[in-house]
Amino acid sequence: MNQYSKRFLKTHLIEIIMSIPKTIYFNFKVLPVKQALRLPYIVSYHVKLSGINRKTFLTKDNDLSTCSMRIGFGDSITSRRESPKSLLCVERGG
């Protein structure tokens, strides 16, 4: 786990705890069991999920580490979160 991930865990601890069920669901839905056990994706409880499956998220096995990808937390370099809700919708052909 890198330094940024450690700082992220400290500053978002309550939101991460509330997001555990959705995070577990998402990881096991889109990844094989061996990869999902690492919990590489952290998904905020604010995010609505639609159309997700194993074919929509392609990653290499060695690229995955715990908390390496975050969805719906809004801490990008360029912008702040404007709304507490997020939507992750994956559709065919797009």
N, C-alpha and C positions, 0 to 999 in steps of 0.2 A: 504494500500500500504506500503510495507516494505522499509527500508532505501536503499537497493540496487536498487529497482525500482525507487525511487525518484532520485537517482544519475544518473541512466541510462537515465531517461527522460531529465535531464539537459544536459547531454553530447551529446545526440543524437537528440536534439529537431528538427533541420531542416529535418533530415532524417525521423523522425517520422511523421512530418507534410506532407511530400511528400508521405508517406506510408499509409495515412488515407484511401484512396479509396480501396486499396487492403486489408487492415486490416478489413474494414467493410464487404467487399465481402466475405473474408475467414471465418470470424466469423459466418455470417448468412448462409453460405454454409454448414458448418460442425456442427453447434450447433443449438439446439432449440432456438426460439426467446428470451425466458426469460434469457437464459444463454448468448446468443450472445450480448444482450444489455450491458452486463458488459465489453465487448471487452477484454476477457482474453488473446487472442492471438494478438500479434503485429507482422505483417508480413511486412518485408522490401519491398520497391518497386522494389528492384533488383531481387527478387525471382520470378522464373517462376513456376507456379502451374500447376500440371497435375494429373488427376485422383482423385481429392479430393471429398469426399462426407461425409454424416453424419455417415456412418458406419466405417470410417477410423480413427476417433479421438474419443475415448471413455474417458470421464472424469466424475467424480462425481460432482454433483451440488455444494456441499459445498467446493470443491477444487478450484473453479474458483474465481479469483479476477482480477481486472483491471491490465493489463500489467504483468500478472503472467508468461506467456510463450512467448518467443521471437523467431522468425524464421528469419534467414538471416542477423542478425546483427553482427555476428562474434566475439563477445566478450566473448569467452570461457576462462576458466582458463588455459587450456593447449595450446591454439594456437591463433594466430592472423589471421585475414582474409587475405587470399592470393589472392583472386580474388573478384572483386566487384559484381560478379554474383553468385546466388545460384539457385538450382533446387530442388523443393520438388515434387517428383513423387511417387505416391502411385499406386501400381499395384495389381491385384487380386492374392491371394495366397501368398503375401509377405509382 
